[in-house]
Amino acid sequence: MKSSPDKITLIGAGLNGPLLAILLRRRGFPVEIYERRADMRRVSSSAGRSINLALSTRGIYALQQADLWEGMRNIIIPMKGRMMHSVAGELTFQPYGKNETEVINSISRAELNIALLNAAEERGALIHFNQRCTGYDRKTGAIQLRNELTDEETTNAAAVVIACDGSASAIRTEMLKLSRFNFSQHYLDYGYKELTIPAGAKGKHLLETHALHIWPRGNYMLIALPNIDGTFACILFLPFQGTDSFASLTSEAQVVKFFESRFPDALSRMPRLADNYFANPTGTMVTIKCSPWHVDGKALLLGDSAHAIVPFFGQGLNCGFEDCTCLMELLDRRGSDRARLFYDFEKERKVNTDAIADLAIENFTEMRDRVADSRFLLRKKVELALEAKYPQVFVPKYAMVTFHRIPYSVALARGAIQDRMLSELCEHIVSVEDIDWQQADQLIRRDLTPLEIRQ
Ligand SMILES: Cc1cc2nc3c(=O)[nH]c(=O)nc-3n(C[C@H](O)[C@H](O)[C@H](O)COP(=O)(O)OP(=O)(O)OC[C@H]3O[C@@H](n4cnc5c(N)ncnc54)[C@H](O)[C@@H]3O)c2cc1C
């Protein structure tokens, strides 16, 4: 790709599209993006998928590569840990990391998207809004587009197409027709709904600002992330069917009664609960795995179009941004052989995106259920103690995923070993002071090697 003047056509100006455009423009490529929605800077749209995102090390690294991170510091709120709310309203704070630098950052999806769109255009990318990609010709490389306002249909030649069009990718739909294309999608039996806690007087947050709030209730949960305007973006995760499900909460009275009994301290801060509940759609959550991600050197899937994951590790966007930096690193090293570049990209990424997909499913049980359990809290303390004593060797699974750029597949494999180690070390103890350090030494030396840590 290096020596080629070919224009790169991106489908989708969500989060990955504009970031990739910026990184490609820095390398001199002409870039055009086709986006099915209207320009969100001019037309306000109703709430889409979760209004807030947790941005962590992998995403920040990508924004640094695009020279955007420093400018975003005023639109993020660092969250230092989980604040758990019991039914009785008791609060338990559990730090995410070993110190104040290990935080995750709450950012509004819309503000991030707007910053990326502005930066992509400033750097010379051409963005066409209201243009839905409806097809892709694998032989000629042409894309079919429909103007969402006029219904006008056009066909555009495209030497290279990169699909950044999310989990329902139109380009991937076309690739389903390839012989030996592997595809799986798995929906959770749970849905989600966005709710809001408004700001208090003078824009003050009504809950602790620097925390991700969780109301874990075993089979379901409510979470809340802070916004810079003093509000909290909340997400209610519930089964679709059964008792305490979206199917069972169909009237205003049922919703309020449910919150009164399960989330009373949240309800007292949600004066418009029922309005929000019935105005916002119920979202679905899907894990998508597929391969290959590319058609020769002509088309490539990236971000959610290649690997949608469930949101419970807060990594979908971070992982997509890491796709972008990985592709650029390979491009800088490999140069012009596009077919080879796309092949190497999938080879390097797929094992890792499969790993984070599995980790995200696993983290759902942890968030909705185990975070409220005292044995689990003890394990977390033991993890931090082990990390303090063996910093290059024992890094908690959450930290490997969130605060480092250790490949996700390594985090998954080492995380499983560490989980077994923690079970052994915690079996007969009641406090972190009781750790048997001799046993810990033996287990660490036997099962773990030093880790290459990238921040
Ligand atoms: C409830 C929830 C919470 C989440 N929380 C987090 C979090 O805390 N941290 C995190 O890292 N990730 C999180 N994620 C995941 C994150 O939102 C996604 O991974 C990320 O948005 C993927 O970016 P993308 O650019 O690949 O796709 P998208 O953001 O979905 O963007 C795709 C774009 O393509 C456009 N498009 C679609 N089809 C077409 C077409 N045919 N033609 C033209 N344009 C098209 C769409 O309009 C959209 O603008 C969360 C997801 C959900 C559902």
The ligand as an ORCA input file, in Angstrom:
! r2SCAN-3c Opt
* xyz 0 1
  C     -24.185     -1.271     25.279
  C     -22.807     -1.166     24.709
  C     -21.788     -0.635     25.501
  C     -20.491     -0.577     25.021
  N     -19.506     -0.083     25.825
  C     -18.234     -0.075     25.394
  C     -17.179      0.423     26.224
  O     -17.421      0.849     27.367
  N     -15.906      0.403     25.744
  C     -15.610     -0.064     24.509
  O     -14.421     -0.085     24.149
  N     -16.574     -0.515     23.672
  C     -17.871     -0.531     24.081
  N     -18.859     -0.970     23.248
  C     -18.496     -1.447     21.896
  C     -18.354     -0.307     20.874
  O     -19.528      0.466     20.883
  C     -18.133     -0.885     19.496
  O     -17.108     -1.850     19.532
  C     -17.714      0.216     18.508
  O     -18.738      1.174     18.391
  C     -17.394     -0.385     17.152
  O     -17.015      0.636     16.269
  P     -17.217      0.465     14.692
  O     -16.752      1.743     14.104
  O     -16.598     -0.820     14.262
  O     -18.780      0.280     14.520
  P     -19.929      1.325     14.856
  O     -19.535      2.218     15.976
  O     -21.164      0.509     14.988
  O     -20.005      2.217     13.558
  C     -20.459      1.697     12.327
  C     -20.872      2.865     11.437
  O     -21.178      2.361     10.162
  C     -22.398      2.912      9.719
  N     -23.004      1.930      8.819
  C     -23.566      0.733      9.134
  N     -23.988      0.092      8.037
  C     -23.674      0.901      6.985
  C     -23.850      0.782      5.591
  N     -24.448     -0.301      5.045
  N     -23.428      1.784      4.797
  C     -22.819      2.877      5.335
  N     -22.638      3.044      6.663
  C     -23.050      2.054      7.481
  C     -23.208      3.124     10.996
  O     -24.211      4.101     10.809
  C     -22.120      3.580     11.957
  O     -21.918      4.966     11.933
  C     -20.180     -1.025     23.701
  C     -21.204     -1.533     22.897
  C     -22.486     -1.589     23.389
  C     -23.574     -2.164     22.518
*
